[in-house]
Amino acid sequence: VQKRIYGVEAGYGIIFTPEGRKTLPVEKAIRFLFEKLITTEHFLNVFLENGARFYQDTGCHPEYATPECASPRDLVIFDRAGERILEDLQLYAEEKIREERVPGKLSIFKNNTDFVGNSYGCHENYLVDRDVDFYYLAEQLIPFLVTRQIFSGAGKVFQTQDGVHYCISQRAQHIYQKISGTTTNDRSIINTRDEPHADREKYRRLHVIVGDSNMSEYTNFVKIATAAVVLQMIEDGFINKDFTLRHPVKAIKDISYDTTCKRKLRLENGREYSPIEIQRDYCEMAQRYMEQFPVSDQLREGVREWQYILDCLDSDPEKLDRKIDWIIKRKVLRSYIEKHQISWHDPRVFMIDLQFHDLRRDRGFFYMLERGGHVDRLYTDSEIEKAKTEPPQDTRARMRGDFIKLARQNNIQYDLDWSNIRLGNLLNVRVICNNPFETDTEKVTELVRTIQKTNLRRTSLSKLVIQS
C-alpha cells in the first residue's frame, strides 16, 4: 500500500532509588504517574488528547503507544512527544513521592533492558494489505529486520562470561524465534498478533517486536522509512532475490556483537554476505523500485539516507556520530573511559550507558548532547511540544483527540479504544470508526452537542450507533 498507518508502542524502564531505609514499590510510583491523568477511563489505561494511549504493560512498565500516524516523520514526532509526556508525569510523580516523605530518586529510561536481564520492547506496527500472505511477507522481511540493527540499534554494554562487550543492539540478545504469538517469553522477530483496529477484510497489522527504542530522531526516521519501503516492495512482488538466512535468530545476536558490521552470515542457499552487503542489496532494490512505482517523498528521503548510512558504515562509521544511536553512545563511552583512565569493566561505564536513556532532560546524556548541538535533529522543541496535545490531522486519531478534549471540557462520561468511542452515563451512545484514515470530526462534535442538549434523558439515544 502507498497509504499506510504507522504506530509504535514504547515500553519504559522505571527505577526508584531510595536514600534511606524507607522505600517505595515501583507499582506505587507508576500509579503516581497515572494519577495526573485520571479521567472516567480505566485508571492504568488512558487515551490522551494527542490520540495516543498510555498504560501499564506486563512487568510493571509504563508504555506509550503513539496515535495512528500516516507517515514516518509523524510517527517520529509523536514518539518523541511521548518522551515529553512521560517527563511531565515523572515530575508530578516525584512531587507526590515527596509528599509521602520517602527520600529517593525516580528515574525513567527509554531503553530495552534493565540490570537484571529483563527486556521490554519497542514494537512497530504497520498496516498491511490482507491480500499479501502473512508468512510470505514475514519471510521476505526477516533478513531485512535482522540486519537493520546495524543502523537502528541503540547500543549496549553487556557483561558476559568472556568479558564486557559493546553491542549494537539491546533487543537482539532477547530474541529466540523468527515468528511467534508471544511478546514476553519466547520473543520473536515478528509477532503474529492480528489486531488491525481497522477493516479486517482489507487490512492486517504487522507487529514487529525486534527493534530497539531510539533516542535519535534521525535513527528513528530511517528505521521506519526503510521498513516501509521494503514492505511496499514485498506487497508489489518486487523482491526478486532470496535473502533467507540459515539461522536468523543466531544471526541477530552475532551481528549485534560485531561493531564492524562486516562479519559474514550464511544464507539458506549456502552463500555468505555481511549485514552491510544484505542491506545494500535491499537498498539498491529500493532505488530501482522507486524508478518504476510511486513512492512518497518521505520514503524517498529515507532511501537516500539509507544509502549514505551504508556508505559510512562501510568506510568510516564515525561520520555517523551525530546520527546513529549506537555510534553516538559509543563515542560518549569512549570519551569518558579515556578521560578518566578506566576500563570498560568499570561500574561507571554501565551507569553512563543507562544514563544515556534517562528521560529527564537535565539528567539524560543524550539530551545533554542534543542541548549542546552535538546530534542531528529533525524537529524543534516547539513542534514536539505541540504534538503532546494535538493529534495527527490526517488519521482517525484526530477524531479521538478532539473528542477527548470536548468530553473533558463538558464533563461527559466516556470510554474508548482505538476504533470505538462510548459515551453517556450508561456508555450507551457509540461512535464506531473502522477506517483509520477517517478524519471527519464533525460527526463527533455534533454528537457531543446532541448529548449536551438531551443530557442523555431520551430513551431513543439508547440504540444510537454512528458507523463510519
Summary of the structure (lengths in Angstrom):
residues: 468
radius of gyration: 22.9
end to end distance: 21.3
largest distance: 76.5
contacts: 1562
relative contact order: 0.13
helix: 43%
strand: 19%
